[in-house]
């Protein structure tokens, strides 16, 4: 039997954010609205992200670029973590930020740098 869109979506989310992160994200959306949670899991992650032609790493880079220029800093942080889990290097994310500074503006880059630092630098104890 072929793997369902639901299973593909959960598998991809687990690949991006680990089992705990995938479950938390899915549960959060499903608690908000079960149909919306199912739709995003099946259609976004189980279908769009699974299409042939682009690697998961490339899709992560594209997603970060879109989230930077929209701007969506909270979601950007989530996708930066997922990208790092897929082998995108901190240097590649830095270059993405610098490149997009010329298309999305310096304030966009500054906000992306904040997100990058939160995701990549160890938390400091107070």
C-alpha positions as CSV (number, residue, x, y, z in Angstrom):
1,X,0.0,0.0,0.0
2,X,1.3,3.5,-0.9
3,X,2.2,5.8,1.9
4,X,-0.6,8.3,2.6
5,X,-0.2,12.1,2.3
6,X,-0.7,12.2,6.0
7,X,2.2,9.8,6.6
8,X,4.4,11.6,4.1
9,X,3.6,14.9,5.8
10,X,4.4,13.6,9.3
11,X,7.6,11.9,8.0
12,X,8.8,15.2,6.3
13,X,8.0,17.3,9.4
14,X,9.9,14.7,11.5
15,X,12.9,15.0,9.2
16,X,12.8,18.8,9.5
17,X,12.1,19.2,13.2
18,X,12.5,15.9,14.9
19,X,9.8,13.8,16.3
20,X,9.0,16.1,19.2
21,X,8.9,19.2,17.0
22,X,6.8,17.6,14.3
23,X,4.3,16.4,16.9
24,X,4.1,19.8,18.6
25,X,3.6,21.7,15.4
26,X,0.9,19.2,14.2
27,X,-0.9,19.2,17.5
28,X,-0.8,23.0,17.7
29,X,-2.5,23.4,14.4
30,X,-4.9,20.5,14.9
31,X,-6.0,21.9,18.3
32,X,-6.7,25.2,16.6
33,X,-8.7,23.5,13.9
34,X,-8.5,19.8,13.0
35,X,-9.3,20.3,9.4
36,X,-6.7,23.1,9.0
37,X,-4.1,21.0,10.7
38,X,-4.9,18.0,8.4
39,X,-4.9,20.2,5.3
40,X,-1.5,21.7,6.1
41,X,0.1,18.4,6.9
42,X,-1.3,16.6,3.9
43,X,-1.2,19.3,1.2
44,X,1.7,21.5,2.2
45,X,4.1,18.9,3.7
46,X,2.7,15.7,2.2
47,X,2.2,17.0,-1.3
48,X,4.0,20.3,-2.1
49,X,7.2,19.6,-0.2
50,X,7.3,16.0,-1.6
51,X,7.1,17.0,-5.3
52,X,10.0,15.9,-7.4
53,X,12.4,18.4,-8.8
54,X,13.7,20.1,-5.7
55,X,15.5,18.7,-2.7
56,X,14.3,19.2,0.8
57,X,17.4,21.4,1.4
58,X,16.5,23.6,-1.6
59,X,12.9,23.9,-0.5
60,X,14.1,24.9,3.0
61,X,16.3,27.7,1.4
62,X,13.3,28.9,-0.7
63,X,11.0,28.9,2.4
64,X,13.5,30.8,4.4
65,X,13.9,33.4,1.6
66,X,10.1,33.9,1.4
67,X,9.8,34.2,5.2
68,X,12.6,36.7,5.3
69,X,11.1,39.1,2.7
70,X,7.5,38.8,3.8
71,X,8.6,39.3,6.9
72,X,7.6,36.4,9.1
73,X,10.4,36.2,11.8
74,X,8.7,33.7,14.1
75,X,8.1,31.2,11.3
76,X,11.6,32.0,9.9
77,X,13.1,30.8,13.1
78,X,11.2,27.5,12.9
79,X,12.3,27.0,9.3
80,X,15.9,27.9,10.0
81,X,16.0,25.1,12.6
82,X,14.5,22.7,10.0
83,X,17.0,23.9,7.4
84,X,20.0,23.3,9.7
85,X,18.6,19.8,10.4
86,X,18.6,19.2,6.6
87,X,22.3,20.1,6.2
88,X,22.0,23.7,5.3
89,X,25.0,25.3,6.9
90,X,25.1,28.5,9.0
91,X,27.3,30.0,6.3
92,X,24.7,29.3,3.7
93,X,22.0,30.9,5.8
94,X,24.3,33.9,6.3
95,X,24.8,34.2,2.5
96,X,21.0,34.0,2.0
97,X,20.5,36.8,4.5
98,X,23.2,39.0,2.8
99,X,21.8,38.2,-0.7
100,X,18.3,39.0,0.3
101,X,19.3,42.3,2.0
102,X,19.5,43.7,-1.6
103,X,16.0,42.5,-2.6
104,X,14.1,42.7,0.7
105,X,16.0,45.6,2.3
106,X,18.3,46.1,5.2
107,X,15.6,46.0,7.9
108,X,14.6,42.6,6.6
109,X,18.2,41.4,6.8
110,X,18.6,42.8,10.4
111,X,15.5,40.9,11.5
112,X,16.8,37.7,9.8
113,X,20.1,38.2,11.6
114,X,18.3,38.3,14.9
115,X,16.5,35.1,14.0
116,X,19.7,33.5,12.9
117,X,21.5,34.4,16.1
118,X,18.6,33.0,18.2
119,X,18.7,29.7,16.3
120,X,22.5,29.2,16.1
121,X,24.0,30.8,19.2
122,X,23.9,28.9,22.5
123,X,21.5,30.4,25.0
124,X,23.1,32.5,27.6
125,X,22.3,32.0,31.2
126,X,21.1,35.0,33.1
